[in-house]
Amino acid sequence: MKKLSKLIMLMLIVFSMLLANDKDSTNSFIKDKSQCLQFQIGSDFSLDSFQGSTISYKKHIAKNRAYRVGISISGQVQDRIDFDDSDSDSLDYRQLKDNDALDIELIGQYLRYHTNRYSFFYYGYGPSIIYSRSNQKYHSEDYTTGDWQESSEERKYSGYSIQIGLELVAGVEVFLTKSISIHGEYSEEISYKRTWYKQPYTGNIYRTMEINEYLLNAGGVEFGCSFYF
C-alpha cells in the first residue's frame, strides 16, 4: 500500500507538469517573502507532519532561495500508584512510580530553487538536532502499622541521548494552484549520537552506560504538500 501511494503521488506530479499550459507560469508562484506550512502525504492520502510534528515552516528570502525549519516537541509527566490488596490490611502493598520524559527535534535547512519549465527543482542542506531524556523513580510502601510505611529500597532510572547531524535534500515541487503545491524529495543524513543511562544493578549499586555512534541514514523518498500564504 505504501509503495502504491508513492507511485500514485509520482504520477500526480508528472501529470501536473504535463497539464501546465504556461512554461513560465511557475515563476509567479514563488515570490520574495513567500511562506508556507508543509505536510507529509500519508499512505492513505492523509496529511501528517513533514519535518516536524509541531510545525514545518518554509520562508523564501528570494525566488530561488529559502529557509526551512521543522520542530517537534513531545513529553510526559506521570505519577502512578499500583496496589496489591489482600484480605488483611497488614499485608497491603503499593508501588509508587514517577515518570517524566522530554523529546525535542530541530531541523533547519537552506534551499536553492531552479525553474524547470513546469516545476521547481530544489536542493539544500542543514543541521539537525535531536535531544531526548527520561527519568523514572520507583519505591514501594507496606501497610503494616496502621499507616503506609515507605520501604528502604528505592530504584531510579535516568538517561538521555543527543544526536547532531547534517542532512542533504533534493526534490521537485509542482504547483497545483498559486497557493498549493505538491513535492517529492529524497534526503540523506550523516550524524553523531551519544546515549547515556543509569540504572540499578544490585542493592545500592548502579550501572551506567555510554554509547557513541556515527550514523549514515538514507531518509528515502517523501511526498508532501505545501500551503502558501
N, C-alpha and C positions, 0 to 999 in steps of 0.2 A: 504493500500500500504506500509506503514511504517513497519507494523508487518511482511508482506510478505518478504520485503527486509532483515529484520533481520533474518528471518527463512532461507532465501537463503544463507546469509552470514554464519550462523551457520553450514549449510550443507556443504558449501565450506571448512570451517575449518576442519570439521570431515573428509571430502573426501580427503583433502590434507594430513591429518595424516595417513589415510589408504593407500595412494599411496606411502608413503615414503618407500624406499626399503633398507634403511640402518638405523638401530636403533640408531646408534651413529653419523649419518650424521649431526645432528643439532649442535653437539659440535664444528664443524668447521665454523659455520656461524657467531657466535658471538665471537669476539676476544677482547683482551685488546685494548682500544682506538677506538673501533668501534663507528661510528657516523651515525646518520640518521635524516631525516626530516619525520615527521609524519602527516598524513592527515586522516580526517574522511570520511568514505564512506557514501554518502547520500542515500536517498530513491530511487533515480533513478540511483544509482551507480556513481554519480558524486563525485568528490573529493572536500572536504570542510575543514575548519580548525578543527583540532582535539582538541587541548587545547588552542591554541592562534591564533587569526585571523591574527596576524602579523607574528608569527613564532612559530612552535612547534618542539623542538630540543631535541635529546637524545644522551648522550655520555656514553659509558661503561668505567669504570675505572678498570674493571676486567671482566672475562667471566660471573660471577654471580652477578655483581653489576653495577648499572648505576645511572646517574643523568638525570633528565628530566626537561625541563623548557618550559613554554608556556607564550607568551607575546602578549597582544592585546592593541593597541593604536588607538584611533579614536578621532576626534574633528571637530569643525567647527567655523568659524568666518563669521558672516553675517551682512551686512548693507542693510537695506530695507527701501524704501520710498513708502508709499501708498498715492495716490492723490484722492481727491474728487473735481472734477471740476464742475463749474456752468457756467451759461451764463454771469454772472457778475464777473469780476476779483476780486471785493471787497469781494466776498464770497468764493473764492478758499481756500481750506484747505488741508493740508497734515500731515501725521504722520510719524515720523522717528523712526525706530526700530533698535537697535543694539543687536545682539545675539552672544554669544560665549559659547562653551561647550567643555569639555575635559573628556575623559574616558580612564582609564588605568587599565589593569588587569594583574597581575603577578601570575604565578603558578609554584612552584618548588617542585620536588619530588625525594625521594631516593628510588630506586627499587632494589629488590633482585630477582634473577632468579634461577630456578631449572629445570633441564632437565627431561622431562617426555617422554622418548623413542623417539617419533616423534615430540615433541613440547617442548616449554618452558612455564612453569607456573611462573608467577611473581606476586609480591605483594609489596606494599610500602606505603609511607605516605609523607606528606609535607605541607607547608603553602601556603595559597592563600591570595592575597590582591587585592581588587577592590576599585578604587577611581574614583568618578565622581563629576564634578562641572559644574555649569551653571550660567550665568549672562545675564540678559535681561534689556534693558532700552528703554522706550517709551517716546516720547514727541511730542507735536503737534505744528503746526505753522499755522497762518492765514495770508492771503494776503489782508491787509486792508489799507495800506498807501503807496502803490506803491512798497512795498518790503515785504519780508517774516518776520513776527514777531513771535518770539518764545513765546509760551504760558507760563503762570506761573506754570502750573501743569506738573510735570514730575513723571513718575512711574518707579520704579526699582524693579526687582525681582532677587534674588540670592539664591543659595543653594548649598549644597554639601552632599555627602554621602561617607562613608568609611566602608568597610566590611573586616574583618580579620577572617580567618578560618583555620581549619586543615582538610585535605582531605585524606581519605584512599582509596586505589585502589587495585584490584586484577584482573588478567586476564590471558589469554592464547595467545601465539604468535606462529605462524606456518610459516616457510619459504617456499615460492614457488620457489625461486632461492636463490643464495648466497647473493643477494643484495636487494631482495624484499620479504617482509613478510606481512601477514595479521594477525590481532589480534582483540580480543574482550575483553572488560573489564567492570567491574562494579565499581562504586565509591559511596562513602558516605562522607558527609561533615557536620561538626559542625562549626558554625561561629557566630560572633557578628557583628551587623550592627548599625551604628549611622547615622541618617539623620537629617540635619538641613536646614531650608529655611526661607527666609524673603520675605514678600510680602505686598503691600499696603493694608490698611484696609479702611480708610476713611480720606480724606484730607491729612494732613502730618503725620498721624498716621500709623505705620507699625505693622504688626503682624508677630511674629516669632514663630517657632515651632521646637521642638526637639523630635526625636523618637529614642528609643533604643530597639533593637530587638535581641533575641537569636534564632538562626535558626538551624534546623536539616534537611538537604536536601539529598534525595537519587538521585544520578545522573543517575540512570538507567544503562542500558547496551549500550555501544557504540562500533561500529565496525570501524576499520581503517586499513590503510596500511602504511608501513614504507619503505623508500628508503635509503639503506645504502651506504655509500661512505667512 
